Amino acid sequence: MTTRPMDTFKDQASGQEPRQSQRTLPPLTPNASLRWDVLSRLLPAKVGEVLEVGCGRGAAAARIAQRASRYVAVEPDDQSFAVAKENLRGIATVHNCMSFELPGSDTFDTICAFEVLEHIEDDAGALQEWRAKLRAGGHLVLSVPGWQDRFAAADHIAGHFRRYDPAQLKARLEEAGFVDVHVEAYGAPAGYLLEAFRNYAAKKLLADGAQDLDIAERTAGSGRLFQPNRGFTGVVTATLARPMVWAQRLFKGRGVGLVARARLPE
């Protein structure tokens, strides 16, 4: 089977996706494409055994699992879990649960949590929980929405408790016992327009009754919002995202989201 160039892995050293000849990748949203462009360069050179908390539909997992010796993902939302299980068939083990419900006492070399921490009321407790599953010298790689003063309708509908300022996120990670903390903003300039669109759409959804859902229901549904499917919509989304990613590289360290990498001491 021949895969389209936009669906294949490219050289890891370029910060893009390594090649894979037999499996097409689940499509990323435009914002996730911006995030992946930065995250792919922040991942440890050897990710080893990986746990991803809140994998959604498995788009990031499908990319990182190619670098891992073992990949375990957890996703509590039933609908997203079903899609992730299919997307990750043969390359990862996916559990329909919260990370603290993960069976066994396994530990991992790398833990990933993309757009997850802001959904958890006790974020300090979550970081301690993830730390307990990380091996000494291992890495935590995560992403969160940036800057509390940008909290708006899209955050409400997604079930966010907060957004993070860079210094605040760094402090949270250090307080949890992590070292070598690196925090980087991403998304400019296209991320500002994408966020404006999400806020506009969220206001309409809230006006149509979404505000009546509790925060757990909004959190569960957040991984399904604005997600492209495979096929035509995925191809169009990937095509539109390309120039956004190229432009982002001219505005390094600026944008509406944050990515972070931190290490657990030996």
Contacts in CASP RR format, 6 or more apart in sequence:
PFRMAT RR
TARGET T0000
AUTHOR 0000-0000-0000
METHOD contacts of the structure
MODEL  1
MTTRPMDTFKDQASGQEPRQSQRTLPPLTPNASLRWDVLSRLLPAKVGEV
LEVGCGRGAAAARIAQRASRYVAVEPDDQSFAVAKENLRGIATVHNCMSF
ELPGSDTFDTICAFEVLEHIEDDAGALQEWRAKLRAGGHLVLSVPGWQDR
FAAADHIAGHFRRYDPAQLKARLEEAGFVDVHVEAYGAPAGYLLEAFRNY
AAKKLLADGAQDLDIAERTAGSGRLFQPNRGFTGVVTATLARPMVWAQRL
FKGRGVGLVARARLPE
1 21 0 8 1.000
1 22 0 8 1.000
3 20 0 8 1.000
3 21 0 8 1.000
3 22 0 8 1.000
3 23 0 8 1.000
3 24 0 8 1.000
4 24 0 8 1.000
4 235 0 8 1.000
6 235 0 8 1.000
6 238 0 8 1.000
6 239 0 8 1.000
6 242 0 8 1.000
7 24 0 8 1.000
7 25 0 8 1.000
7 238 0 8 1.000
8 17 0 8 1.000
8 19 0 8 1.000
8 20 0 8 1.000
8 21 0 8 1.000
8 24 0 8 1.000
8 25 0 8 1.000
9 16 0 8 1.000
9 17 0 8 1.000
9 18 0 8 1.000
9 19 0 8 1.000
9 20 0 8 1.000
9 25 0 8 1.000
9 63 0 8 1.000
9 66 0 8 1.000
10 16 0 8 1.000
10 17 0 8 1.000
10 18 0 8 1.000
10 19 0 8 1.000
11 18 0 8 1.000
11 19 0 8 1.000
12 18 0 8 1.000
12 40 0 8 1.000
12 67 0 8 1.000
15 37 0 8 1.000
15 40 0 8 1.000
15 41 0 8 1.000
16 37 0 8 1.000
16 40 0 8 1.000
17 25 0 8 1.000
17 36 0 8 1.000
17 40 0 8 1.000
17 63 0 8 1.000
18 66 0 8 1.000
18 67 0 8 1.000
20 66 0 8 1.000
23 62 0 8 1.000
23 91 0 8 1.000
24 230 0 8 1.000
25 59 0 8 1.000
25 62 0 8 1.000
25 63 0 8 1.000
26 57 0 8 1.000
26 58 0 8 1.000
26 59 0 8 1.000
26 62 0 8 1.000
26 87 0 8 1.000
26 230 0 8 1.000
27 59 0 8 1.000
27 228 0 8 1.000
27 229 0 8 1.000
27 230 0 8 1.000
27 231 0 8 1.000
27 233 0 8 1.000
27 234 0 8 1.000
27 235 0 8 1.000
27 237 0 8 1.000
27 238 0 8 1.000
28 36 0 8 1.000
28 59 0 8 1.000
28 60 0 8 1.000
28 228 0 8 1.000
28 237 0 8 1.000
28 238 0 8 1.000
28 241 0 8 1.000
29 226 0 8 1.000
29 227 0 8 1.000
29 228 0 8 1.000
29 237 0 8 1.000
30 190 0 8 1.000
30 194 0 8 1.000
30 237 0 8 1.000
30 240 0 8 1.000
30 241 0 8 1.000
30 244 0 8 1.000
31 187 0 8 1.000
31 191 0 8 1.000
31 194 0 8 1.000
31 195 0 8 1.000
32 59 0 8 1.000
32 60 0 8 1.000
33 238 0 8 1.000
33 241 0 8 1.000
33 244 0 8 1.000
33 245 0 8 1.000
34 186 0 8 1.000
34 187 0 8 1.000
34 190 0 8 1.000
34 191 0 8 1.000
34 194 0 8 1.000
34 241 0 8 1.000
34 244 0 8 1.000
34 245 0 8 1.000
34 248 0 8 1.000
35 114 0 8 1.000
35 143 0 8 1.000
35 186 0 8 1.000
35 187 0 8 1.000
35 257 0 8 1.000
35 259 0 8 1.000
36 60 0 8 1.000
36 63 0 8 1.000
37 186 0 8 1.000
37 245 0 8 1.000
37 248 0 8 1.000
37 249 0 8 1.000
38 184 0 8 1.000
38 186 0 8 1.000
38 259 0 8 1.000
39 60 0 8 1.000
39 114 0 8 1.000
39 141 0 8 1.000
39 143 0 8 1.000
39 259 0 8 1.000
40 63 0 8 1.000
42 141 0 8 1.000
42 182 0 8 1.000
42 184 0 8 1.000
42 259 0 8 1.000
42 261 0 8 1.000
43 64 0 8 1.000
43 67 0 8 1.000
43 110 0 8 1.000
43 139 0 8 1.000
43 141 0 8 1.000
43 261 0 8 1.000
44 109 0 8 1.000
44 110 0 8 1.000
44 138 0 8 1.000
44 139 0 8 1.000
44 141 0 8 1.000
44 261 0 8 1.000
46 67 0 8 1.000
46 109 0 8 1.000
47 64 0 8 1.000
47 67 0 8 1.000
47 68 0 8 1.000
47 109 0 8 1.000
47 110 0 8 1.000
47 139 0 8 1.000
48 67 0 8 1.000
48 68 0 8 1.000
48 69 0 8 1.000
48 70 0 8 1.000
48 108 0 8 1.000
48 109 0 8 1.000
48 110 0 8 1.000
49 68 0 8 1.000
49 69 0 8 1.000
49 70 0 8 1.000
49 71 0 8 1.000
49 72 0 8 1.000
49 106 0 8 1.000
49 108 0 8 1.000
49 109 0 8 1.000
49 110 0 8 1.000
50 64 0 8 1.000
50 65 0 8 1.000
50 68 0 8 1.000
50 70 0 8 1.000
50 71 0 8 1.000
50 72 0 8 1.000
50 108 0 8 1.000
50 109 0 8 1.000
50 110 0 8 1.000
50 111 0 8 1.000
50 112 0 8 1.000
51 72 0 8 1.000
51 73 0 8 1.000
51 74 0 8 1.000
51 99 0 8 1.000
51 102 0 8 1.000
51 106 0 8 1.000
51 108 0 8 1.000
51 110 0 8 1.000
51 111 0 8 1.000
51 112 0 8 1.000
51 133 0 8 1.000
52 60 0 8 1.000
52 61 0 8 1.000
52 64 0 8 1.000
52 71 0 8 1.000
52 72 0 8 1.000
52 73 0 8 1.000
52 74 0 8 1.000
52 111 0 8 1.000
52 112 0 8 1.000
52 113 0 8 1.000
52 114 0 8 1.000
53 74 0 8 1.000
53 99 0 8 1.000
53 111 0 8 1.000
53 112 0 8 1.000
53 113 0 8 1.000
53 116 0 8 1.000
53 130 0 8 1.000
54 73 0 8 1.000
54 74 0 8 1.000
54 75 0 8 1.000
54 76 0 8 1.000
54 99 0 8 1.000
54 113 0 8 1.000
54 114 0 8 1.000
54 116 0 8 1.000
55 61 0 8 1.000
55 73 0 8 1.000
55 74 0 8 1.000
55 75 0 8 1.000
55 80 0 8 1.000
55 84 0 8 1.000
55 88 0 8 1.000
55 94 0 8 1.000
56 75 0 8 1.000
56 77 0 8 1.000
56 80 0 8 1.000
56 81 0 8 1.000
56 83 0 8 1.000
56 84 0 8 1.000
56 223 0 8 1.000
57 80 0 8 1.000
57 83 0 8 1.000
57 84 0 8 1.000
57 87 0 8 1.000
57 223 0 8 1.000
57 224 0 8 1.000
57 227 0 8 1.000
58 73 0 8 1.000
58 75 0 8 1.000
58 83 0 8 1.000
58 84 0 8 1.000
58 87 0 8 1.000
58 88 0 8 1.000
58 94 0 8 1.000
59 87 0 8 1.000
60 112 0 8 1.000
60 114 0 8 1.000
61 71 0 8 1.000
61 73 0 8 1.000
61 84 0 8 1.000
61 87 0 8 1.000
61 88 0 8 1.000
61 92 0 8 1.000
61 94 0 8 1.000
62 87 0 8 1.000
62 88 0 8 1.000
62 91 0 8 1.000
62 92 0 8 1.000
64 71 0 8 1.000
64 112 0 8 1.000
65 71 0 8 1.000
65 88 0 8 1.000
65 91 0 8 1.000
65 92 0 8 1.000
66 91 0 8 1.000
68 110 0 8 1.000
71 88 0 8 1.000
71 91 0 8 1.000
71 92 0 8 1.000
71 93 0 8 1.000
72 92 0 8 1.000
72 93 0 8 1.000
72 94 0 8 1.000
72 95 0 8 1.000
72 102 0 8 1.000
72 106 0 8 1.000
72 108 0 8 1.000
73 84 0 8 1.000
73 88 0 8 1.000
73 92 0 8 1.000
73 93 0 8 1.000
73 94 0 8 1.000
73 95 0 8 1.000
74 94 0 8 1.000
74 95 0 8 1.000
74 96 0 8 1.000
74 97 0 8 1.000
74 98 0 8 1.000
74 99 0 8 1.000
74 101 0 8 1.000
74 102 0 8 1.000
75 81 0 8 1.000
75 84 0 8 1.000
75 94 0 8 1.000
75 95 0 8 1.000
75 96 0 8 1.000
76 96 0 8 1.000
76 97 0 8 1.000
76 98 0 8 1.000
76 220 0 8 1.000
77 220 0 8 1.000
77 221 0 8 1.000
77 223 0 8 1.000
77 224 0 8 1.000
78 96 0 8 1.000
79 221 0 8 1.000
79 224 0 8 1.000
80 221 0 8 1.000
80 223 0 8 1.000
80 224 0 8 1.000
81 94 0 8 1.000
81 96 0 8 1.000
84 94 0 8 1.000
85 94 0 8 1.000
88 94 0 8 1.000
95 101 0 8 1.000
95 102 0 8 1.000
95 103 0 8 1.000
99 129 0 8 1.000
99 130 0 8 1.000
99 133 0 8 1.000
100 129 0 8 1.000
102 133 0 8 1.000
106 133 0 8 1.000
107 133 0 8 1.000
107 134 0 8 1.000
107 135 0 8 1.000
108 133 0 8 1.000
108 134 0 8 1.000
108 135 0 8 1.000
108 138 0 8 1.000
109 134 0 8 1.000
109 135 0 8 1.000
109 138 0 8 1.000
109 139 0 8 1.000
110 138 0 8 1.000
110 139 0 8 1.000
110 140 0 8 1.000
110 141 0 8 1.000
111 130 0 8 1.000
111 133 0 8 1.000
111 134 0 8 1.000
111 139 0 8 1.000
111 140 0 8 1.000
111 141 0 8 1.000
112 140 0 8 1.000
112 141 0 8 1.000
112 142 0 8 1.000
113 130 0 8 1.000
113 140 0 8 1.000
113 141 0 8 1.000
113 142 0 8 1.000
113 143 0 8 1.000
114 142 0 8 1.000
114 143 0 8 1.000
115 143 0 8 1.000
115 144 0 8 1.000
115 145 0 8 1.000
115 222 0 8 1.000
116 126 0 8 1.000
116 142 0 8 1.000
117 123 0 8 1.000
117 126 0 8 1.000
117 127 0 8 1.000
117 142 0 8 1.000
117 144 0 8 1.000
117 164 0 8 1.000
118 144 0 8 1.000
118 145 0 8 1.000
118 155 0 8 1.000
118 160 0 8 1.000
118 161 0 8 1.000
118 162 0 8 1.000
118 163 0 8 1.000
118 164 0 8 1.000
119 158 0 8 1.000
119 159 0 8 1.000
119 160 0 8 1.000
119 161 0 8 1.000
119 219 0 8 1.000
119 222 0 8 1.000
120 126 0 8 1.000
120 161 0 8 1.000
121 161 0 8 1.000
123 161 0 8 1.000
123 162 0 8 1.000
123 172 0 8 1.000
124 172 0 8 1.000
124 175 0 8 1.000
124 176 0 8 1.000
127 140 0 8 1.000
127 172 0 8 1.000
127 173 0 8 1.000
127 176 0 8 1.000
127 178 0 8 1.000
128 176 0 8 1.000
130 140 0 8 1.000
131 140 0 8 1.000
131 176 0 8 1.000
131 177 0 8 1.000
131 178 0 8 1.000
131 264 0 8 1.000
134 140 0 8 1.000
134 264 0 8 1.000
135 264 0 8 1.000
136 264 0 8 1.000
136 265 0 8 1.000
136 266 0 8 1.000
137 263 0 8 1.000
137 264 0 8 1.000
137 265 0 8 1.000
137 266 0 8 1.000
138 263 0 8 1.000
138 264 0 8 1.000
139 261 0 8 1.000
139 262 0 8 1.000
139 263 0 8 1.000
139 264 0 8 1.000
140 173 0 8 1.000
140 178 0 8 1.000
140 260 0 8 1.000
140 261 0 8 1.000
140 262 0 8 1.000
140 263 0 8 1.000
140 264 0 8 1.000
141 259 0 8 1.000
141 260 0 8 1.000
141 261 0 8 1.000
142 259 0 8 1.000
142 260 0 8 1.000
143 257 0 8 1.000
143 258 0 8 1.000
143 259 0 8 1.000
143 260 0 8 1.000
144 163 0 8 1.000
144 164 0 8 1.000
144 169 0 8 1.000
144 257 0 8 1.000
144 258 0 8 1.000
144 260 0 8 1.000
145 155 0 8 1.000
145 160 0 8 1.000
145 163 0 8 1.000
145 164 0 8 1.000
145 256 0 8 1.000
145 257 0 8 1.000
145 258 0 8 1.000
146 163 0 8 1.000
146 164 0 8 1.000
146 165 0 8 1.000
146 166 0 8 1.000
146 185 0 8 1.000
146 256 0 8 1.000
146 257 0 8 1.000
146 258 0 8 1.000
147 163 0 8 1.000
147 164 0 8 1.000
147 165 0 8 1.000
147 256 0 8 1.000
147 257 0 8 1.000
148 162 0 8 1.000
148 163 0 8 1.000
148 164 0 8 1.000
148 165 0 8 1.000
150 163 0 8 1.000
150 195 0 8 1.000
150 256 0 8 1.000
151 160 0 8 1.000
151 162 0 8 1.000
151 163 0 8 1.000
152 195 0 8 1.000
152 199 0 8 1.000
152 202 0 8 1.000
153 199 0 8 1.000
153 200 0 8 1.000
153 202 0 8 1.000
153 203 0 8 1.000
153 206 0 8 1.000
154 195 0 8 1.000
154 198 0 8 1.000
154 199 0 8 1.000
154 201 0 8 1.000
154 202 0 8 1.000
155 163 0 8 1.000
156 202 0 8 1.000
156 206 0 8 1.000
156 211 0 8 1.000
156 218 0 8 1.000
157 202 0 8 1.000
157 205 0 8 1.000
157 206 0 8 1.000
157 210 0 8 1.000
157 218 0 8 1.000
157 222 0 8 1.000
157 225 0 8 1.000
158 202 0 8 1.000
158 218 0 8 1.000
158 219 0 8 1.000
158 221 0 8 1.000
158 222 0 8 1.000
158 225 0 8 1.000
159 215 0 8 1.000
159 218 0 8 1.000
159 219 0 8 1.000
159 222 0 8 1.000
161 215 0 8 1.000
164 172 0 8 1.000
164 258 0 8 1.000
166 183 0 8 1.000
166 185 0 8 1.000
166 258 0 8 1.000
169 183 0 8 1.000
169 258 0 8 1.000
169 260 0 8 1.000
170 181 0 8 1.000
170 183 0 8 1.000
170 260 0 8 1.000
173 181 0 8 1.000
173 260 0 8 1.000
173 262 0 8 1.000
174 181 0 8 1.000
177 264 0 8 1.000
177 265 0 8 1.000
178 262 0 8 1.000
178 263 0 8 1.000
178 264 0 8 1.000
179 262 0 8 1.000
179 263 0 8 1.000
179 264 0 8 1.000
179 265 0 8 1.000
180 261 0 8 1.000
180 262 0 8 1.000
180 263 0 8 1.000
181 260 0 8 1.000
181 261 0 8 1.000
181 262 0 8 1.000
182 260 0 8 1.000
182 261 0 8 1.000
182 262 0 8 1.000
183 258 0 8 1.000
183 259 0 8 1.000
183 260 0 8 1.000
184 253 0 8 1.000
184 258 0 8 1.000
184 259 0 8 1.000
184 260 0 8 1.000
185 253 0 8 1.000
185 254 0 8 1.000
185 255 0 8 1.000
185 256 0 8 1.000
185 257 0 8 1.000
185 258 0 8 1.000
186 248 0 8 1.000
186 253 0 8 1.000
186 255 0 8 1.000
186 257 0 8 1.000
186 258 0 8 1.000
186 259 0 8 1.000
187 248 0 8 1.000
187 251 0 8 1.000
187 254 0 8 1.000
187 255 0 8 1.000
187 256 0 8 1.000
187 257 0 8 1.000
188 248 0 8 1.000
188 251 0 8 1.000
188 253 0 8 1.000
188 254 0 8 1.000
188 255 0 8 1.000
188 256 0 8 1.000
189 247 0 8 1.000
189 248 0 8 1.000
189 251 0 8 1.000
189 255 0 8 1.000
190 244 0 8 1.000
190 247 0 8 1.000
190 248 0 8 1.000
191 244 0 8 1.000
191 255 0 8 1.000
191 256 0 8 1.000
192 255 0 8 1.000
192 256 0 8 1.000
195 256 0 8 1.000
198 225 0 8 1.000
198 226 0 8 1.000
201 226 0 8 1.000
202 210 0 8 1.000
210 218 0 8 1.000
228 234 0 8 1.000
228 236 0 8 1.000
228 237 0 8 1.000
END
